Amino acid sequence: MLGGTSLFGGRGVVLGTLIGALIIGVFRNGLILMGVSSIYQVLVTGVLVILAVAADQLSRKGAP
């Protein structure tokens, strides 16, 4: 997922997890600065996480 830590096991790095949290934080802050409603902020953040999980799954299917 974001930052290199997978929901499905494996190894993650603390620095990668911190970078993933930073990405989410910067993204949410940008939405706040643009004046996006809080409901849509949660929606967009959820879509971002779902896309990260989907990308992780697709990369796992392609790797032997």
Contact map, one row per residue, 1 for C-alpha under 8 A:
1111111000000000000000000000000000000000000000001001101100000000
1111100000000001101110000000000000000000000000001001000000000000
1111100000000011111110000000000000000000000000000000000000000000
1111110000011001100100000000000000000000000000000000000000000000
1111111001111001100000000000000000000000000000000000000000000000
1001111111110000000000000000000000000000000000000000000100000000
1000111110000000000000000000000000000000000000000000100000000000
0000011111000000000000000000000000000000000000000000000000000000
0000011111100000000000000000000000000000000000000000000000000000
0000110111110000000000000000000000000000000000000000000000000000
0000110011111000000000000000000000000000000000000000000000000000
0001110001111101100000000000000000000000000000000000000000000000
0001100000111111100000000000000000000000000000000000000000000000
0000000000011111110000000000000000000000000000000000000000000000
0010000000001111111000000000000000000000000000000000000000000000
0111100000011111111100000000000000000000000000000000000000000000
0111100000011111111110000000000000000000000000000000000000000000
0010000000000111111111000000000000000000000000000000000000000000
0110000000000011111111100000000000000000000000000000000000000000
0111000000000001111111110000000000000000000000000000000000000000
0110000000000000111111111000000000000000000000000000000000000000
0000000000000000011111111100000000000000000000000000000000000000
0000000000000000001111111110000000000000000000000000000000000000
0000000000000000000111111111000000000000000010000000000000000000
0000000000000000000011111111100000000000000000000000000000000000
0000000000000000000001111111110000000000000000000000000000000000
0000000000000000000000111111111000000000000010000000000000000000
0000000000000000000000011111111100000000100010000000000000000000
0000000000000000000000001111111110000000000000000000000000000000
0000000000000000000000000111111111000000000000000000000000000000
0000000000000000000000000011111111110000100000000000000000000000
0000000000000000000000000001111111111100100000000000000000000000
0000000000000000000000000000111111110000000000000000000000000000
0000000000000000000000000000011111110000000000000000000000000000
0000000000000000000000000000001111111000000000000000000000000000
0000000000000000000000000000001111111101100000000000000000000000
0000000000000000000000000000000100111111100000000000000000000000
0000000000000000000000000000000100011111110000000000000000000000
0000000000000000000000000000000000001111111000000000000000000000
0000000000000000000000000000000000011111111100000000000000000000
0000000000000000000000000001001100011111111110000000000000000000
0000000000000000000000000000000000000111111111000000000000000000
0000000000000000000000000000000000000011111111100000000000000000
0000000000000000000000000000000000000001111111110000000000000000
0000000000000000000000010011000000000000111111111000000000000000
0000000000000000000000000000000000000000011111111100000000000000
0000000000000000000000000000000000000000001111111110000000000000
0000000000000000000000000000000000000000000111111111000000000000
1100000000000000000000000000000000000000000011111111100000000000
0000000000000000000000000000000000000000000001111111110000000000
0000000000000000000000000000000000000000000000111111111000000000
1100000000000000000000000000000000000000000000011111111100000000
1000001000000000000000000000000000000000000000001111111110000000
0000000000000000000000000000000000000000000000000111111111000000
1000000000000000000000000000000000000000000000000011111111100000
1000010000000000000000000000000000000000000000000001111111110000
0000000000000000000000000000000000000000000000000000111111111000
0000000000000000000000000000000000000000000000000000011111111100
0000000000000000000000000000000000000000000000000000001111111110
0000000000000000000000000000000000000000000000000000000111111111
0000000000000000000000000000000000000000000000000000000011111111
0000000000000000000000000000000000000000000000000000000001111111
0000000000000000000000000000000000000000000000000000000000111111
0000000000000000000000000000000000000000000000000000000000011111
